[in-house]
């Protein structure tokens, strides 16, 4: 795939001093303070890479620096890729968003909504309507994540290790296990961050007739030249694989947004990581490893209306549908969310089909544009795409959880502050 052109920020209507200020901020507030091991930031505007910087360490124990080709666990930044893959099947007429999920997963036909009890003796009632495919795509399915630690349903997920950071089982066992656990709420009634996108990955395999991971490789990664994006890191690339850390010095995994004091605990050693071998559970919700350069390639295809270098993933009208708010009644995430944790928590932000979507920048209290879409991963990686400003920003580090520090808000504020010539 044609590599992006590096250029001066000024040639694309941005300020170099303002972008350099971001690196100073990351170094002072996060790296020198012991909050992050190292960082990578890519900013792409008007067809050019105007900022590409790495600093600090990818692996503190081995003093290995972050490099341009460092491989990161992108966790939930897998979700937009899985969502685009599913919409490729929608475009081919093989599945529709308004179809009931039980058409493809018959054992889910009688899934009830939690009323009381603990596993396996749940009391449930019938849902107001069946779960639809669109509910999976926008996280209104009634499914959850075990780490939410809010309900007896969450506890049942933890017991079965459904959607855990350390993956277990297979896609087939996940589907079977979920058939025995009630929904948190009736589909469409609320938004809850969940294993829904893992279910989408399962459906891609079932509908396409080829394994989900093979579909991604054949239809997205190979055509776009995303050679460093996969569900595991092969032996010849292990030297490029970053370590992952917990923000909590005690090594605890709390997904609640509490400001940490600094200090890192090794969570996943790249020399012994489970990511070094192909997993049994292929997680469309959080299983991929990638590089900033590979993810930029994917984002460039989206910014370009679904096509890059002659490779078309999806059509521009399909992409427009994906990046429109799909929450019922046009509501935003805080208004509809029952989630104790999400990768976006601001007022004025809705959710499309695989991305958060900015509806009203004024309500977010952060600079931005209507129609900007984004998401992030559990280890504090993040990206956003602003079609109106022809802007992509990708941030990489490896610190769990992503709620530990307000770095995403800071990056948005500071990257937008670097624009000197706005398209709006």
Backbone torsions as a table, in degrees:
resi	resn	phi	psi	omega
1	UNK	NA	137.9	-179.1
2	UNK	-56.0	123.3	179.7
3	UNK	-69.9	146.1	179.3
4	UNK	-69.1	151.9	-178.9
5	UNK	-80.4	124.6	171.0
6	UNK	-77.0	141.9	-176.8
7	UNK	-153.9	165.5	177.7
8	UNK	-70.3	146.3	177.3
9	UNK	-56.2	-38.6	-177.3
10	UNK	-62.1	-31.1	-179.7
11	UNK	-69.0	-15.2	179.1
12	UNK	-120.2	24.8	175.5
13	UNK	72.3	34.3	177.6
14	UNK	-132.4	165.3	-174.9
15	UNK	-106.4	123.1	176.7
16	UNK	-63.7	-45.7	177.9
17	UNK	-57.5	-37.1	179.8
18	UNK	-69.2	-36.7	177.0
19	UNK	-71.3	-39.2	176.6
20	UNK	-62.7	-31.3	178.7
21	UNK	-61.4	-33.1	178.4
22	UNK	-63.5	-44.5	-179.9
23	UNK	-63.1	-39.5	176.6
24	UNK	-61.6	-42.1	179.8
25	UNK	-63.1	-47.2	-179.7
26	UNK	-61.8	-41.1	-179.7
27	UNK	-65.6	-48.8	-174.0
28	UNK	-71.3	-49.7	-172.0
29	UNK	-80.2	-31.4	-171.6
30	UNK	-114.5	-49.8	-174.7
31	UNK	-77.7	-53.7	179.8
32	UNK	-64.0	-28.8	-179.9
33	UNK	-81.3	-2.5	178.6
34	UNK	78.2	15.9	179.7
35	UNK	-86.6	-37.8	176.8
36	UNK	-121.5	144.7	175.1
37	UNK	-72.0	-40.4	-179.4
38	UNK	-171.2	170.0	-176.2
39	UNK	-142.2	158.0	170.4
40	UNK	-138.1	130.6	179.2
41	UNK	-130.5	126.7	174.5
42	UNK	-116.7	131.7	173.3
43	UNK	-125.7	128.0	-175.7
44	UNK	-124.3	128.2	-179.8
45	UNK	-144.2	137.9	177.0
46	UNK	49.5	43.3	174.2
47	UNK	83.3	10.9	-176.5
48	UNK	-136.9	145.9	169.3
49	UNK	-80.6	111.1	-176.0
50	UNK	-101.7	-9.4	177.7
51	UNK	-153.7	125.3	176.8
52	UNK	-143.9	109.5	-173.5
53	UNK	-141.3	140.4	173.3
54	UNK	-126.4	147.9	174.2
55	UNK	-156.9	158.3	179.9
56	UNK	79.0	-159.6	-172.0
57	UNK	-114.8	141.6	170.1
58	UNK	-81.6	-25.7	-177.3
59	UNK	-145.1	103.4	-176.7
60	UNK	-65.2	-39.3	-175.7
61	UNK	-64.0	-36.8	-178.2
62	UNK	-101.5	3.4	-179.6
63	UNK	54.0	38.9	178.0
64	UNK	-89.9	120.7	-176.4
65	UNK	-72.7	154.6	169.4
66	UNK	-66.0	135.0	177.2
67	UNK	-125.5	169.9	-178.9
68	UNK	-59.9	-27.2	-177.2
69	UNK	-107.2	18.2	176.2
70	UNK	-59.6	138.3	179.8
71	UNK	-98.9	128.4	-176.5
72	UNK	-116.9	152.0	167.6
73	UNK	-76.9	117.1	-177.2
74	UNK	-96.2	-3.9	176.3
75	UNK	42.1	-116.7	-170.5
76	UNK	-73.1	-4.8	168.7
77	UNK	-70.0	-4.4	168.9
78	UNK	-67.8	-32.8	-171.6
79	UNK	-58.1	-45.4	178.3
80	UNK	-61.6	-35.1	178.8
81	UNK	-66.1	-46.1	177.7
82	UNK	-61.0	-40.4	-178.4
83	UNK	-66.1	-41.5	176.7
84	UNK	-63.2	-42.3	179.2
85	UNK	-59.3	-42.4	180.0
86	UNK	-65.0	-39.7	-179.7
87	UNK	-68.1	-20.4	172.3
88	UNK	-63.7	-39.0	177.4
89	UNK	-70.8	-36.0	175.7
90	UNK	-61.3	-44.7	179.3
91	UNK	-60.7	-29.8	-179.5
92	UNK	-84.5	2.4	177.2
93	UNK	76.2	16.7	-175.6
94	UNK	-90.8	-12.8	179.3
95	UNK	-160.5	155.2	179.0
96	UNK	-128.6	150.3	-175.1
97	UNK	-66.6	-26.5	-176.7
98	UNK	-93.4	9.0	177.5
99	UNK	-79.1	147.1	176.7
100	UNK	-69.9	142.2	-179.1
101	UNK	-62.2	-32.6	-177.0
102	UNK	-68.4	-10.6	172.4
103	UNK	-62.1	-33.6	-178.2
104	UNK	-104.5	-20.1	177.1
105	UNK	-127.8	79.5	-173.4
106	UNK	-57.0	-30.5	-177.3
107	UNK	-69.4	-8.6	176.9
108	UNK	-94.4	3.4	-172.0
109	UNK	-59.4	-34.1	-175.9
110	UNK	-106.8	24.7	177.5
111	UNK	-59.5	126.0	179.3
112	UNK	-99.2	176.7	178.6
113	UNK	-105.6	131.7	-176.3
114	UNK	-54.4	134.0	173.4
115	UNK	-119.2	-45.1	-177.8
116	UNK	-166.3	172.6	173.3
117	UNK	95.1	175.3	176.5
118	UNK	-128.8	161.8	-178.5
119	UNK	-63.2	139.9	-0.7
120	UNK	-92.7	6.4	-174.1
121	UNK	-95.8	65.5	178.4
122	UNK	-83.6	144.7	168.2
123	UNK	-103.4	125.1	-175.8
124	UNK	-134.9	157.8	175.5
125	UNK	-120.7	159.5	178.7
126	UNK	-63.9	146.0	177.0
127	UNK	-70.6	159.0	178.1
128	UNK	-64.4	-31.5	174.8
129	UNK	-152.4	162.6	179.1
130	UNK	-67.0	154.8	171.9
131	UNK	-68.0	129.8	178.1
132	UNK	-103.7	161.7	177.0
133	UNK	-55.2	-41.4	-178.3
134	UNK	-61.3	-29.9	177.4
135	UNK	-63.7	-36.9	175.9
136	UNK	-66.2	-41.9	-175.9
137	UNK	-67.5	-30.5	-175.3
138	UNK	-112.3	9.4	177.6
139	UNK	63.1	38.1	171.6
140	UNK	-112.7	26.8	-171.3
141	UNK	-80.0	-23.0	-171.5
142	UNK	94.8	-5.8	172.9
143	UNK	-76.4	171.7	-177.6
144	UNK	-146.7	-171.0	170.5
145	UNK	-122.9	140.8	-179.9
146	UNK	-62.7	-30.6	-176.8
147	UNK	-71.8	-6.8	178.0
148	UNK	-64.7	-30.6	175.3
149	UNK	50.2	47.8	-177.7
150	UNK	-117.3	-26.0	-170.4
151	UNK	-144.6	171.7	175.6
152	UNK	-66.5	-26.5	176.1
153	UNK	-67.8	-44.9	175.7
154	UNK	-55.8	-42.9	-178.9
155	UNK	-61.3	-38.7	177.8
156	UNK	-64.8	-36.4	176.0
157	UNK	-63.6	-43.9	-179.6
158	UNK	-63.0	-39.7	-179.8
159	UNK	-61.0	-37.1	-179.7
160	UNK	-93.1	-0.4	-177.4
161	UNK	58.1	35.0	179.2
162	UNK	-77.9	121.5	177.5
163	UNK	73.6	18.1	179.6
164	UNK	-70.6	154.5	176.3
165	UNK	-59.1	-43.1	172.3
166	UNK	-87.0	105.5	-169.8
167	UNK	-69.1	146.7	-180.0
168	UNK	-140.7	154.6	176.7
169	UNK	73.6	-154.4	179.2
170	UNK	-134.1	172.5	175.0
171	UNK	-59.9	-39.3	-179.7
172	UNK	-65.2	-41.2	179.8
173	UNK	-69.9	-32.6	176.5
174	UNK	-61.7	-46.6	-179.6
175	UNK	-61.3	-42.6	179.6
176	UNK	-65.8	-42.9	179.4
177	UNK	-63.9	-41.6	-178.7
178	UNK	-65.8	-25.1	178.6
179	UNK	-64.4	-20.4	-178.4
180	UNK	-102.9	7.5	-178.5
181	UNK	-122.0	128.6	-178.7
182	UNK	-68.6	163.6	176.2
183	UNK	-75.9	155.3	176.4
184	UNK	-70.1	-34.0	-177.8
185	UNK	-158.1	168.0	179.5
186	UNK	-69.2	133.4	-176.4
187	UNK	-51.0	133.7	179.1
188	UNK	92.3	-10.7	-175.6
189	UNK	-82.9	-23.4	-176.4
190	UNK	-155.5	170.5	174.0
191	UNK	-110.1	130.8	179.0
192	UNK	-145.5	120.5	179.0
193	UNK	-59.4	132.3	-165.6
194	UNK	-159.6	-178.8	177.2
195	UNK	-78.1	12.1	-177.5
196	UNK	-51.8	-40.4	-176.8
197	UNK	-73.7	-25.2	170.6
198	UNK	-64.3	-38.0	177.1
199	UNK	-65.8	-38.2	175.5
200	UNK	-59.0	-41.9	176.7
201	UNK	-59.7	-43.0	175.9
202	UNK	-59.1	-44.6	-178.9
203	UNK	-64.9	-36.3	178.0
204	UNK	-58.8	-45.0	177.8
205	UNK	-63.8	-42.7	-177.5
206	UNK	-67.1	-43.1	-175.4
207	UNK	-77.9	-38.9	-177.9
208	UNK	-78.3	-24.1	-178.9
209	UNK	83.9	3.5	175.0
210	UNK	-126.9	154.2	-178.8
211	UNK	-54.6	142.7	-176.8
212	UNK	-52.2	-47.6	-177.9
213	UNK	-63.9	-32.2	178.0
214	UNK	-70.6	-37.3	177.6
215	UNK	-60.2	-47.5	179.6
216	UNK	-60.6	-42.5	-177.8
217	UNK	-65.5	-45.6	-175.9
218	UNK	-73.7	-35.1	-170.7
219	UNK	-100.3	-21.8	-176.3
220	UNK	-124.8	-59.9	-170.3
221	UNK	-66.1	-51.8	-178.9
222	UNK	-64.9	-47.9	179.7
223	UNK	-59.6	-35.4	-179.3
224	UNK	-88.8	-4.7	-178.9
225	UNK	73.2	29.8	178.4
226	UNK	-85.8	70.8	-170.1
227	UNK	-72.8	-17.1	-177.3
228	UNK	-103.9	14.5	-178.6
229	UNK	-110.4	118.7	-177.3
230	UNK	-163.6	173.8	179.4
231	UNK	-85.6	-0.3	173.7
232	UNK	-153.0	165.6	-179.6
233	UNK	-107.6	114.1	-178.2
234	UNK	-67.5	161.2	-173.6
235	UNK	-55.4	-37.2	-175.9
236	UNK	-75.7	-2.4	178.9
237	UNK	-118.3	1.0	-175.4
238	UNK	-59.4	-32.7	-179.4
239	UNK	-65.0	-15.4	178.9
240	UNK	-98.9	-2.5	-172.3
241	UNK	-85.7	126.1	-178.0
242	UNK	-75.7	154.8	168.6
243	UNK	-80.2	156.0	177.7
244	UNK	-118.9	143.1	-172.6
245	UNK	-127.5	157.1	168.8
246	UNK	-96.6	138.6	176.3
247	UNK	-69.3	-25.3	179.9
248	UNK	-81.8	119.9	-178.4
249	UNK	-58.0	-24.0	179.0
250	UNK	-81.5	-4.2	178.9
251	UNK	82.3	9.4	179.1
252	UNK	-75.6	155.2	179.0
253	UNK	-113.5	87.8	176.2
254	UNK	-102.9	126.9	-179.8
255	UNK	-94.3	11.7	-178.9
256	UNK	-91.3	146.7	-171.8
257	UNK	-78.6	85.9	175.9
258	UNK	-120.7	126.8	-180.0
259	UNK	-62.6	124.3	-180.0
260	UNK	-87.5	162.0	-177.6
261	UNK	-93.2	-4.4	-175.4
262	UNK	104.6	158.8	-176.2
263	UNK	108.8	131.8	-174.5
264	UNK	-124.0	142.9	174.8
265	UNK	-117.7	130.7	179.3
266	UNK	-61.2	125.0	-179.4
267	UNK	-103.8	-36.9	-178.5
268	UNK	-146.3	111.6	-179.8
269	UNK	-78.8	124.9	-178.0
270	UNK	-61.8	-19.2	-179.9
271	UNK	-80.8	-20.6	-177.2
272	UNK	-127.3	11.0	-172.6
273	UNK	-63.1	149.0	173.3
274	UNK	-67.0	-16.2	178.4
275	UNK	-76.1	-0.3	-178.2
276	UNK	-83.3	-10.8	178.1
277	UNK	-129.8	152.4	178.9
278	UNK	-57.9	129.1	-176.6
279	UNK	-77.9	156.5	173.2
280	UNK	-76.7	-33.2	178.9
281	UNK	-99.4	113.1	-178.5
282	UNK	-92.9	100.5	-170.4
283	UNK	-90.5	107.6	173.6
284	UNK	-73.0	-12.0	178.2
285	UNK	-92.8	-19.2	-175.7
286	UNK	-171.2	25.4	-170.7
287	UNK	-98.4	-9.5	-169.9
288	UNK	-85.6	149.6	164.2
289	UNK	-111.0	148.6	-176.6
290	UNK	-161.0	176.8	173.8
291	UNK	-113.4	162.3	176.1
292	UNK	-60.7	-38.7	-179.0
293	UNK	-64.9	-43.2	178.4
294	UNK	-64.3	-44.0	-177.7
295	UNK	-68.0	-31.8	174.6
296	UNK	-62.8	-39.0	177.4
297	UNK	-58.5	-46.9	177.9
298	UNK	-60.2	-46.1	-179.0
299	UNK	-64.9	-38.0	178.5
300	UNK	-62.1	-38.5	176.9
301	UNK	-61.3	-39.5	179.6
302	UNK	-70.7	-45.9	179.2
303	UNK	-59.3	-29.2	-179.0
304	UNK	-90.1	20.3	176.7
305	UNK	80.3	21.5	176.4
306	UNK	100.4	6.2	-174.8
307	UNK	-138.9	145.1	175.4
308	UNK	-149.7	128.2	175.7
309	UNK	57.1	34.1	179.9
310	UNK	86.7	-3.0	177.5
311	UNK	-101.5	114.7	178.6
312	UNK	-102.5	123.7	175.0
313	UNK	-84.8	-57.3	179.6
314	UNK	-141.5	165.1	179.4
315	UNK	-80.8	158.5	-178.3
316	UNK	-62.0	-31.6	179.0
317	UNK	-71.1	-35.7	175.5
318	UNK	-65.3	-42.9	178.6
319	UNK	-63.4	-39.6	177.5
320	UNK	-61.6	-38.4	176.6
321	UNK	-64.2	-41.6	-178.2
322	UNK	-66.1	-32.2	-173.6
323	UNK	-102.4	22.5	171.6
324	UNK	-103.3	145.1	177.9
325	UNK	-63.4	125.4	-179.8
326	UNK	-110.7	7.6	179.0
327	UNK	-69.9	134.1	-175.7
328	UNK	-53.3	136.5	178.6
329	UNK	75.3	10.4	179.9
330	UNK	68.6	19.8	-177.4
331	UNK	-75.5	166.7	178.7
332	UNK	-100.5	174.5	-174.8
333	UNK	-59.9	-51.2	-178.9
334	UNK	-58.6	-31.6	-178.4
335	UNK	-71.5	-33.3	-174.7
336	UNK	-103.8	-11.9	-168.5
337	UNK	-79.8	136.1	167.0
338	UNK	-107.6	5.3	-171.7
339	UNK	-77.8	135.3	173.6
340	UNK	-77.3	-14.4	-175.8
341	UNK	-150.7	139.3	172.5
342	UNK	-155.4	167.0	178.4
343	UNK	-87.4	1.8	174.5
344	UNK	-151.5	127.0	-173.9
345	UNK	-132.3	17.8	-173.2
346	UNK	-91.3	148.2	168.7
347	UNK	-60.6	152.4	177.3
348	UNK	81.9	3.0	179.9
349	UNK	-115.9	126.8	176.6
350	UNK	-104.3	-166.0	178.9
351	UNK	-137.1	131.9	178.6
352	UNK	-96.7	-138.2	179.4
353	UNK	-105.6	75.3	178.7
354	UNK	111.6	-5.2	-178.3
355	UNK	-138.0	153.6	161.6
356	UNK	-77.8	152.1	-175.9
357	UNK	-133.4	126.3	177.1
358	UNK	-77.6	119.9	178.7
359	UNK	-98.0	-43.6	-174.5
360	UNK	-137.2	94.9	-177.5
361	UNK	-55.3	-33.9	-178.6
362	UNK	-60.5	-37.8	-179.6
363	UNK	-70.7	-25.1	-179.9
364	UNK	-75.9	-22.4	-174.6
365	UNK	62.0	24.0	177.5
366	UNK	-131.2	140.3	175.7
367	UNK	-56.9	147.7	179.8
368	UNK	172.9	-168.8	-178.7
369	UNK	-135.5	145.6	171.1
370	UNK	-59.0	136.5	178.3
371	UNK	91.4	-4.7	174.2
372	UNK	-65.3	137.9	179.4
373	UNK	-129.3	154.8	-165.0
374	UNK	-164.2	169.1	162.6
375	UNK	-169.5	179.9	-178.4
376	UNK	-150.1	178.0	-179.8
377	UNK	-119.8	162.8	-174.6
378	UNK	-60.6	-27.5	-178.9
379	UNK	-92.5	25.7	171.5
380	UNK	76.8	11.3	169.0
381	UNK	-71.4	154.3	178.0
382	UNK	-161.2	162.1	174.0
383	UNK	-151.4	157.8	165.5
384	UNK	-147.8	154.1	179.9
385	UNK	-125.9	125.8	179.1
386	UNK	-117.3	96.4	-177.5
387	UNK	-60.6	-35.4	-176.7
388	UNK	-67.6	-36.6	178.8
389	UNK	-94.7	2.7	-178.1
390	UNK	52.9	48.0	-170.5
391	UNK	-124.3	138.5	170.1
392	UNK	-130.5	134.9	171.5
393	UNK	-128.3	134.7	179.5
394	UNK	-130.6	127.4	-179.8
395	UNK	-122.0	133.9	179.7
396	UNK	-127.0	134.5	164.7
397	UNK	-157.3	-175.3	-179.6
398	UNK	-140.2	78.0	179.9
399	UNK	-136.3	120.2	176.0
400	UNK	-94.3	143.4	-10.1
401	UNK	-88.9	168.7	-178.4
402	UNK	-70.1	-14.1	-179.6
403	UNK	-86.6	1.4	-174.3
404	UNK	-66.0	-36.0	-174.9
405	UNK	-137.6	154.9	-178.4
406	UNK	-84.8	36.3	-172.9
407	UNK	-65.3	-31.3	-179.0
408	UNK	-67.3	-42.6	176.5
409	UNK	-61.7	-42.6	-179.8
410	UNK	-64.5	-43.1	-180.0
411	UNK	-63.6	-43.9	178.4
412	UNK	-59.2	-48.5	-178.9
413	UNK	-58.8	-45.2	-173.1
414	UNK	-78.0	-34.8	176.4
415	UNK	-67.5	-44.0	178.6
416	UNK	-66.5	-30.9	176.5
417	UNK	-65.6	-21.8	-179.0
418	UNK	-81.0	-10.1	177.6
419	UNK	-76.7	123.3	178.8
420	UNK	-104.5	-19.6	-179.9
421	UNK	-131.7	96.3	-176.5
422	UNK	-81.9	147.0	174.8
423	UNK	-80.2	-11.9	-175.0
424	UNK	-95.3	NA	NA
